[in-house]
Amino acid sequence: MMAKKIQMQTTGGPSVLTIVDADVRAPRAGEVLLRQDAIGINFVDTMIRQGRYPVPLPAVPGFEAAGMVTEVGPGVDSLSVGDRVAYFFDPGAYATEKVISTSSLIRLPDDISNEVAATFLAKGVTAWMGLRALHDVKPADTVLILGASGSVGSILSRWARSLGADVVGVAGSFSKLDKVARGAHHAFHSQDPDLGDKLRHIAPNGFDVVYDLVGQATSSLAVGHVRDKGVVAAIGAASGQTPSNYSGLAGRGVDVRSGGAPQFVHGRAVKVATDELWQLVRTGVFADLDVARYAFDEIVRVHEDMDDRALDGLPVLMR
């Protein structure tokens, strides 16, 4: 079967994504050839497509996938043909075959499927970054998650609850309340006129940590409901970059922390994070989360669904 890749010659709407034949070279020293059976779909992919995350064009979007090693380069002894592996931050993931450095790869346990790995890996290590690196969540911490209905927010809320935290999730719309309520102790939507009073009733002195996965649209909630000497973990920027009004929090002793998963999840932290993630998958912490499966040739449709906020689960592209 001829290898395929999804390429964009220009930025814009979902229609800029086109499937083309791909010439795949043999792996060199330190590399393997990976048959990609499942490809993770993330919000940053839409930012690349729209030109909000500039990359040289033409480009193949995507940063994560899982599959099987089909060829190894010279001197590679850490992996063999037939090994199942995944990665969570290596560009050009929208392809059926990919040559990739072994340093980017994570060997998958026997009980973690390629689909599960591609669905949860990038989003899960991002959640781990928030819960372990940006703020080490402890039992009885009060946690406010802004953007709790999104892919990362859904995982983060369930993970925080499993750690014993008191979790409040805020969705962007009333229609997503049920989804948020399944993963949090309290669920609200951002347009509720009484939201501020409800949050103050739960945490009169403010929340120990506020996870802002949205940005500009929710910044006032983060600023208004983090406790003095608390933490705002600014993980996402779906509605704009980190707001300027966060700078005023320093006078209250509030730490504003941000970053991306590759910045915090590297070296030994990769194994620590993924071991914890897979264990939570095994024990069913995320069992209620739906998976939205798309065929490789449905890439335009999945991006349309993301743009329209019409995803019915965590998205994954299947070969």
C-alpha positions in Angstrom: 0.0 0.0 0.0 1.3 3.4 -1.0 2.1 5.7 2.0 -0.1 8.7 2.4 0.3 12.0 4.2 -2.1 14.9 4.9 -0.5 18.1 3.6 -1.4 21.8 3.6 0.0 24.2 1.0 -1.6 27.2 2.7 -3.4 28.1 5.9 -7.1 28.4 6.2 -10.2 26.3 6.7 -10.4 22.5 6.9 -10.4 22.2 3.1 -6.7 23.2 2.9 -5.9 19.7 4.2 -5.3 17.3 1.3 -4.3 13.7 1.2 -1.3 13.0 -1.1 1.0 10.1 -1.9 4.2 10.1 0.2 7.7 8.9 -0.6 9.1 7.5 2.6 12.9 7.2 2.8 14.7 4.4 4.7 15.5 5.1 8.3 19.0 6.3 9.1 21.2 5.8 12.2 19.1 6.4 15.3 15.8 6.2 13.4 13.0 3.7 12.7 10.2 3.5 10.2 6.8 3.5 11.9 3.5 2.3 10.4 1.1 4.6 12.1 -2.2 2.9 13.0 -3.7 5.7 15.1 -3.0 9.4 15.0 -3.9 11.8 17.8 -5.9 15.0 17.0 -5.2 18.0 19.1 -6.4 21.6 19.3 -2.9 22.8 18.3 -3.5 21.1 14.9 -6.2 23.6 14.2 -4.0 26.5 15.2 -1.4 25.3 12.7 -4.0 24.9 10.0 -5.3 28.4 10.6 -1.9 30.0 10.7 -2.1 30.9 14.4 0.9 28.6 15.1 3.2 29.4 12.2 5.2 26.6 10.5 7.0 26.5 7.1 4.7 25.6 4.2 4.0 23.1 2.8 3.5 21.3 6.1 2.2 18.0 7.4 0.3 18.8 10.6 0.0 16.6 13.7 2.3 15.9 16.6 1.3 12.4 18.0 0.6 8.9 16.8 1.0 5.2 17.7 1.9 2.2 15.6 4.4 -0.5 14.8 8.0 -0.4 13.9 8.5 -1.9 10.4 12.1 -1.1 9.8 15.1 0.0 12.0 18.0 2.2 11.0 21.7 1.3 11.4 22.9 0.9 14.9 19.4 0.9 16.5 19.2 -1.8 19.2 16.6 -0.3 21.5 13.7 -1.2 19.2 13.0 -4.1 16.9 10.6 -4.7 14.0 7.2 -5.5 15.4 7.5 -3.3 18.5 4.6 -1.0 19.2 5.4 2.5 20.1 3.9 6.0 20.3 5.0 9.6 20.5 3.4 12.8 21.7 5.4 15.7 20.3 7.1 15.2 16.9 5.9 17.2 13.9 4.4 15.6 10.8 2.2 13.1 12.4 -0.6 13.2 9.8 0.8 10.3 7.7 0.4 6.5 7.4 4.1 6.0 7.6 6.8 8.1 9.3 10.5 8.0 9.8 11.2 9.1 13.3 14.1 9.3 15.8 14.0 6.6 18.5 14.5 9.3 21.1 10.9 10.5 20.5 9.4 7.1 21.0 7.7 5.4 23.9 7.3 1.7 24.0 3.7 0.7 24.7 2.6 -1.9 27.3 0.9 -4.9 25.9 -2.5 -3.9 27.4 -2.4 -0.4 25.9 -3.7 -0.4 22.3 -2.4 1.9 19.6 -5.8 3.6 19.6 -5.8 4.3 23.3 -2.2 5.6 23.1 -3.0 8.0 20.3 -6.2 9.1 22.0 -4.7 9.8 25.4 -1.0 10.3 25.2 -0.5 14.0 24.4 -3.6 15.1 26.3 -2.7 12.9 29.2 0.9 14.1 29.6 -0.4 17.6 29.3 -2.8 16.9 32.2 0.1 15.3 34.1 2.1 18.5 33.6 -0.7 20.5 35.1 -1.3 18.2 38.0 2.3 17.3 38.9 4.7 20.0 37.4 2.8 23.2 37.4 1.0 22.4 40.7 1.4 19.2 42.7 -2.2 18.5 43.5 -2.8 17.1 47.0 -5.9 15.5 48.5 -8.4 18.2 49.6 -7.0 20.8 47.3 -9.7 22.9 45.8 -9.3 22.9 42.0 -11.1 25.1 39.4 -10.9 23.9 35.8 -11.9 26.5 33.1 -12.5 24.7 29.9 -13.4 21.4 31.6 -15.4 20.1 28.7 -12.5 20.0 26.3 -10.2 17.0 25.7 -7.5 18.0 28.1 -9.9 19.4 30.6 -12.0 16.2 30.6 -8.9 14.2 31.4 -7.5 16.7 33.9 -10.7 16.9 35.9 -11.0 13.1 36.3 -7.4 12.8 37.2 -7.5 15.6 39.8 -10.6 14.0 41.3 -8.8 10.6 41.5 -6.1 12.4 43.5 -8.6 13.4 46.2 -9.1 17.0 45.1 -12.4 18.9 45.3 -12.9 19.6 41.6 -15.1 22.3 40.0 -15.4 22.2 36.2 -16.6 25.1 34.1 -17.9 24.5 30.6 -18.3 27.0 27.8 -21.9 26.1 27.2 -24.9 24.7 29.0 -25.0 21.7 26.6 -21.7 20.4 27.9 -22.7 20.4 31.5 -23.5 16.7 31.7 -20.1 15.8 30.3 -18.3 18.1 32.9 -20.5 16.8 35.7 -19.3 13.2 35.1 -15.7 14.3 35.8 -16.1 16.9 38.6 -17.8 17.3 41.9 -19.4 20.5 40.7 -20.2 21.6 37.2 -21.2 25.0 35.9 -21.3 26.8 32.5 -19.4 30.1 31.9 -22.5 32.1 31.0 -24.3 31.4 34.2 -25.1 34.9 35.7 -24.7 33.5 39.2 -21.4 31.7 38.5 -19.3 34.0 40.6 -21.6 33.5 43.7 -21.6 29.8 43.2 -17.8 29.6 43.0 -17.4 31.8 46.1 -19.9 29.5 48.0 -17.7 26.5 47.2 -14.4 28.3 47.9 -15.0 31.5 49.9 -11.3 32.3 50.0 -10.6 31.2 46.5 -9.3 28.0 44.9 -5.9 26.6 45.6 -5.3 26.2 41.8 -7.1 27.4 38.8 -6.4 25.6 35.5 -7.2 28.0 32.7 -7.4 26.0 29.5 -9.1 28.8 27.5 -7.2 32.1 27.9 -8.7 35.5 27.3 -12.4 34.5 27.6 -12.0 33.0 31.1 -9.2 35.2 32.5 -11.5 37.2 34.8 -12.7 34.0 36.4 -9.2 32.8 37.0 -8.2 36.2 38.5 -11.3 36.5 40.6 -11.4 33.0 42.1 -7.8 32.0 42.8 -6.9 32.3 46.5 -4.1 34.6 47.7 -0.8 32.7 47.3 -2.5 30.2 45.0 -1.6 29.1 41.5 -3.1 29.9 38.1 -1.9 27.2 35.6 -2.4 28.7 32.2 -2.3 25.6 30.0 -4.4 26.5 27.0 -5.1 29.5 24.9 -8.2 28.6 22.8 -9.5 32.1 22.9 -6.3 34.0 23.0 -2.8 34.0 24.6 -2.1 34.4 28.3 -4.1 37.6 29.3 -2.2 40.7 30.5 -4.4 41.0 33.6 -2.6 37.9 35.0 0.3 40.2 35.8 -1.7 41.9 38.6 -1.8 38.6 40.5 1.8 39.0 41.7 0.7 41.5 44.3 -1.5 38.8 45.9 1.3 36.2 45.9 -0.4 34.2 43.1 2.0 32.2 40.9 1.0 32.2 37.2 2.6 29.1 35.6 2.5 28.0 32.1 4.3 25.9 29.5 3.9 23.0 27.1 4.2 19.3 27.7 7.6 18.9 26.0 9.0 21.6 28.3 8.1 19.5 31.4 7.7 15.9 30.2 11.1 14.8 29.1 13.9 12.5 30.2 12.8 10.4 33.2 9.6 12.4 33.5 8.3 10.7 30.4 8.2 7.3 32.0 6.8 8.7 35.3 4.0 10.5 33.5 3.1 7.7 31.1 3.2 5.0 33.8 0.8 7.0 35.8 -1.4 7.7 32.8 -1.6 4.1 31.7 -2.5 3.0 35.2 -5.4 5.4 35.3 -6.6 4.1 32.0 -6.4 0.5 33.3 -8.4 1.3 36.5 -11.1 3.0 34.5 -10.7 6.6 35.6 -11.4 7.8 32.0 -13.8 4.9 31.2 -16.8 7.3 30.7 -15.0 9.4 28.1 -16.2 8.8 24.6 -13.8 8.4 21.7 -14.6 10.0 18.3 -13.0 7.8 15.7 -12.4 9.1 12.2 -10.9 7.3 9.2 -7.7 8.7 7.7 -9.6 10.1 4.7 -12.0 12.0 7.0 -9.4 14.5 8.1 -11.4 17.4 6.7 -14.5 16.3 8.6 -12.7 16.0 12.0 -11.3 19.5 11.6 -14.8 20.8 10.6 -16.1 19.2 13.8 -13.4 20.8 15.9 -14.1 24.2 14.4 -17.8 23.8 15.0 -17.2 22.4 18.5 -19.2 19.4 17.4 -16.8 16.6 18.6 -18.7 13.8 20.4 -15.6 12.5 22.1 -11.8 12.5 22.2 -10.8 12.5 18.5 -8.5 10.0 16.9 -7.6 9.3 13.3 -7.5 5.6 12.4 -5.5 4.2 9.5 
